[in-house]
């Protein structure tokens, strides 16, 4: 494995671990708040946890684009950008179709 590939893997690992840890902390804190009767605040904190969990793979793709661009690997920049566009399109379509129901 090249030095650049190893660096990319480390950075992606940090992004994924951080996203999961922050999401888990928010969900656990929200659960504790709900047990103590703060239902509105608990729901908001748990929603933040879910959003962080959903955004984590998107952050991984963004980090990959930046790292591939820094390495001047334009093929992977384009391919990874296509993945990012597909993720964004699926989120937009889910929001649009959810409002119609």
C-alpha positions in Angstrom: 0.0 0.0 0.0 1.4 3.4 -0.9 1.9 6.1 1.7 -0.9 8.2 0.2 -3.4 5.3 0.3 -2.4 4.6 3.9 -2.9 8.2 4.8 -6.3 8.3 3.1 -7.4 5.1 5.0 -6.4 6.7 8.3 -8.3 9.9 7.7 -11.4 8.0 6.5 -11.1 5.8 9.6 -11.0 8.9 11.8 -14.0 10.4 10.1 -16.1 7.3 10.4 -15.1 6.6 14.0 -15.8 10.2 14.9 -19.2 10.2 13.2 -20.3 7.0 14.9 -19.0 8.1 18.3 -20.7 11.5 18.1 -23.9 9.9 16.9 -23.9 7.3 19.6 -23.2 9.9 22.3 -26.2 12.0 21.1 -28.5 9.0 20.9 -27.4 7.9 24.4 -27.8 11.4 25.8 -31.2 11.7 24.2 -32.2 8.4 25.7 -31.1 9.6 29.2 -33.0 12.9 28.7 -36.2 11.0 27.8 -35.9 8.8 30.9 -35.7 12.0 33.0 -38.8 13.5 31.4 -37.3 16.0 29.0 -39.1 14.6 26.0 -38.8 17.6 23.7 -35.1 18.1 24.3 -34.5 14.4 24.1 -36.2 14.2 20.7 -34.1 17.1 19.4 -30.8 15.5 20.6 -31.7 12.1 19.2 -32.6 13.7 15.9 -29.1 15.3 15.9 -27.7 11.8 16.5 -29.5 10.3 13.6 -28.5 13.2 11.3 -24.9 12.9 12.3 -25.1 9.1 11.5 -26.6 9.8 8.1 -24.0 12.5 7.3 -21.0 10.4 8.2 -20.8 8.5 4.9 -21.2 11.7 3.0 -18.3 13.2 5.0 -16.3 10.2 4.1 -16.9 10.8 0.4 -16.1 14.5 0.7 -12.8 13.6 2.4 -12.0 11.2 -0.3 -12.6 13.8 -3.0 -10.3 16.3 -1.2 -7.6 13.7 -0.7 -7.7 12.4 -4.3 -7.6 16.0 -5.6 -4.5 16.7 -3.4 -2.9 13.6 -4.9 -3.9 14.8 -8.3 -5.7 11.5 -9.0 -8.4 13.1 -11.3 -10.0 9.8 -12.3 -10.9 9.1 -8.7 -11.9 12.7 -8.1 -14.5 12.4 -10.9 -15.7 9.0 -9.8 -16.0 10.0 -6.1 -17.7 13.2 -7.1 -20.3 11.1 -9.0 -20.9 9.1 -5.9 -21.4 12.4 -4.0 -23.9 13.6 -6.6 -25.8 10.3 -6.3 -25.9 10.6 -2.6 -27.2 14.1 -2.8 -29.8 13.2 -5.5 -31.1 10.3 -3.4 -31.5 12.6 -0.4 -33.3 15.2 -2.5 -35.6 12.6 -4.1 -36.4 11.1 -0.7 -37.3 14.5 0.7 -39.5 15.3 -2.4 -41.3 12.0 -2.5 -41.8 12.0 1.3 -43.6 15.4 1.1 -46.0 14.1 -1.5 -47.2 11.2 0.6 
